[in-house]
Amino acid sequence: MTPGQSTVEQFAHGSTYQKELLRVYMGLWTATSYRPFAIVKDPYFIKIVQMFNPKAELPSETTISRDVKEFHKIGQANLKTFIKTLPGAVHIALDGWSSPNTISYLGIVLLYLDPQAITEPQDASHRSRIRKAPMKSLVLDFVKLNKAHTGEYLADKLCECLKRYEIELKVSAVL
């Protein structure tokens, strides 16, 4: 061990556990790192958490799912404001998904050009400006589907989402 480094045991001894904060971090971790909510039932994950604090209480996968949905609701207003500031059109990507217990979902993802990377065109070509701006994405919604997946039903769910964010006229393409 080099100077300035500590062992895991030394680190864990000085850590402060808060049940509520663990819930927040679990929700943020699963949502932003694409981890399954069921990770809280993984025996080795439980051992890792208990190694740092044997009294730590992991939230259930249902609790994490509910927390992530709540985070999403809280962030919707900020997201709505952010989308309105994006220059030009945006695009939508759709992805259908079924859980292991056959519950169907529709993922609605916003695709846009990174506004920080858009540069002024060096010539009259609009394309040179766009090539320099990377495409970014963010999840707008994860809709539970309760009916047959007809085109009309899926379009209605998409339109509800676009109206909620007030971007019906800003969308250029749906992929």
C-alpha positions as CSV (number, residue, x, y, z in Angstrom):
1,M,0.0,0.0,0.0
2,T,1.3,3.4,-0.9
3,P,1.2,6.5,1.4
4,G,-2.2,8.2,1.4
5,Q,-4.1,5.0,0.5
6,S,-6.3,3.2,3.0
7,T,-7.6,-0.3,3.2
8,V,-11.3,-1.0,2.5
9,E,-11.7,-1.8,6.2
10,Q,-10.3,1.6,7.2
11,F,-12.6,3.3,4.6
12,A,-15.7,1.5,5.8
13,H,-15.0,2.3,9.4
14,G,-15.2,6.0,8.6
15,S,-18.2,5.8,6.3
16,T,-21.6,7.1,7.2
17,Y,-24.6,5.1,6.2
18,Q,-28.0,6.6,5.7
19,K,-30.9,4.4,4.6
20,E,-32.6,7.2,2.6
21,L,-29.3,8.2,0.9
22,L,-28.7,4.6,-0.1
23,R,-32.1,4.5,-1.7
24,V,-31.3,7.7,-3.7
25,Y,-27.9,6.3,-4.8
26,M,-29.4,2.9,-5.7
27,G,-32.1,4.6,-7.9
28,L,-29.6,6.9,-9.6
29,W,-27.1,4.1,-10.1
30,T,-29.6,1.7,-11.7
31,A,-31.1,4.4,-13.9
32,T,-27.9,6.1,-15.1
33,S,-25.7,2.9,-15.4
34,Y,-28.4,0.7,-16.9
35,R,-28.4,-1.7,-14.0
36,P,-31.4,-4.0,-13.3
37,F,-33.5,-3.2,-10.3
38,A,-33.1,-6.8,-9.3
39,I,-29.4,-6.2,-8.6
40,V,-30.4,-5.7,-4.9
41,K,-31.2,-9.4,-4.7
42,D,-27.8,-10.5,-6.1
43,P,-26.0,-12.4,-3.3
44,Y,-22.6,-10.9,-4.0
45,F,-23.9,-7.4,-4.2
46,I,-25.5,-7.9,-0.8
47,K,-22.2,-9.2,0.6
48,I,-20.4,-6.2,-0.8
49,V,-22.9,-3.8,0.9
50,Q,-22.8,-5.7,4.1
51,M,-19.0,-5.7,4.1
52,F,-19.1,-2.0,4.5
53,N,-22.1,-1.9,6.9
54,P,-23.6,-5.1,8.2
55,K,-26.8,-3.2,9.2
56,A,-27.4,-1.6,5.8
57,E,-30.9,-2.2,4.5
58,L,-31.1,-2.5,0.8
59,P,-34.3,-1.3,-0.8
60,S,-36.4,-3.8,-2.7
61,E,-36.4,-3.8,-6.5
62,T,-40.0,-2.4,-6.4
63,T,-38.9,0.5,-4.2
64,I,-36.0,1.3,-6.5
65,S,-38.4,1.2,-9.5
66,R,-40.8,3.5,-7.8
67,D,-38.0,5.9,-6.7
68,V,-36.7,6.1,-10.3
69,K,-40.2,6.9,-11.5
70,E,-40.4,9.6,-8.9
71,F,-36.9,11.0,-9.9
72,H,-38.2,11.2,-13.5
73,K,-41.3,13.1,-12.4
74,I,-39.2,15.6,-10.5
75,G,-36.9,16.1,-13.4
76,Q,-39.6,16.5,-16.1
77,A,-40.0,20.2,-15.5
78,N,-36.3,20.9,-15.9
79,L,-36.1,18.6,-18.9
80,K,-39.0,20.4,-20.5
81,T,-37.2,23.7,-20.1
82,F,-33.9,22.2,-21.5
83,I,-35.6,20.8,-24.6
84,K,-37.1,24.2,-25.4
85,T,-33.6,25.6,-25.5
86,L,-32.3,23.1,-28.0
87,P,-31.6,24.7,-31.4
88,G,-33.4,23.2,-34.4
89,A,-35.4,20.0,-34.6
90,V,-35.1,16.9,-32.4
91,H,-35.7,13.3,-33.3
92,I,-37.5,10.5,-31.4
93,A,-36.5,6.8,-31.1
94,L,-38.9,4.2,-30.0
95,D,-38.1,0.9,-28.5
96,G,-40.6,-1.8,-27.4
97,W,-39.6,-4.1,-24.6
98,S,-41.3,-6.9,-22.6
99,S,-40.3,-7.8,-19.0
100,P,-39.7,-11.4,-18.1
101,N,-43.3,-11.5,-16.7
102,T,-44.6,-10.3,-20.1
103,I,-45.4,-6.7,-19.2
104,S,-44.9,-4.6,-22.3
105,Y,-43.3,-1.2,-22.4
106,L,-42.5,1.5,-24.9
107,G,-39.3,3.4,-24.4
108,I,-39.4,7.0,-25.9
109,V,-36.0,8.5,-26.4
110,L,-35.1,12.0,-27.5
111,L,-32.2,12.5,-29.9
112,Y,-30.7,15.9,-30.4
113,L,-27.4,17.6,-31.4
114,D,-25.2,18.6,-28.5
115,P,-25.8,22.4,-28.4
116,Q,-22.4,23.0,-26.8
117,A,-20.7,21.4,-29.7
118,I,-22.5,23.1,-32.6
119,T,-20.2,25.5,-34.3
120,E,-20.9,28.3,-36.7
121,P,-20.5,27.1,-40.3
122,Q,-17.2,28.0,-41.9
123,D,-18.9,28.3,-45.2
124,A,-22.4,28.3,-46.6
125,S,-22.8,24.6,-46.0
126,H,-25.1,23.8,-43.1
127,R,-23.7,20.2,-43.1
128,S,-20.2,21.2,-41.9
129,R,-21.8,22.7,-38.8
130,I,-23.8,19.6,-38.0
131,R,-20.9,17.1,-38.5
132,K,-19.1,18.8,-35.6
133,A,-22.0,18.3,-33.1
134,P,-22.3,14.8,-31.6
135,M,-25.8,13.3,-31.2
136,K,-27.0,13.1,-27.6
137,S,-29.9,11.1,-26.2
138,L,-32.1,11.1,-23.2
139,V,-35.1,9.0,-22.1
140,L,-38.4,11.0,-22.2
141,D,-40.7,8.2,-21.0
142,F,-41.0,4.5,-20.4
143,V,-44.7,3.8,-21.0
144,K,-46.4,0.7,-19.7
145,L,-48.6,-0.7,-22.5
146,N,-52.0,-2.0,-21.4
147,K,-53.6,-2.8,-24.8
148,A,-52.8,-4.6,-28.1
149,H,-49.8,-2.8,-29.7
150,T,-51.6,-1.4,-32.7
151,G,-50.0,1.4,-34.6
152,E,-52.8,3.7,-33.5
153,Y,-52.3,2.8,-29.8
154,L,-48.6,3.3,-30.0
155,A,-49.0,6.6,-31.8
156,D,-51.4,7.8,-29.1
157,K,-48.9,7.0,-26.4
158,L,-46.1,8.8,-28.3
159,C,-48.4,11.9,-28.9
160,E,-49.2,12.0,-25.1
161,C,-45.5,12.1,-24.3
162,L,-44.7,14.8,-26.9
163,K,-47.6,16.9,-25.7
164,R,-46.5,16.6,-22.1
165,Y,-43.1,18.0,-23.1
166,E,-44.7,20.5,-25.5
167,I,-42.5,19.4,-28.4
168,E,-45.0,18.1,-30.9
169,L,-43.9,20.7,-33.5
170,K,-40.1,20.3,-32.7
171,V,-39.9,16.7,-33.8
172,S,-38.4,16.1,-37.2
173,A,-38.3,12.3,-37.3
174,V,-39.5,9.2,-35.4
175,L,-37.3,6.2,-35.7
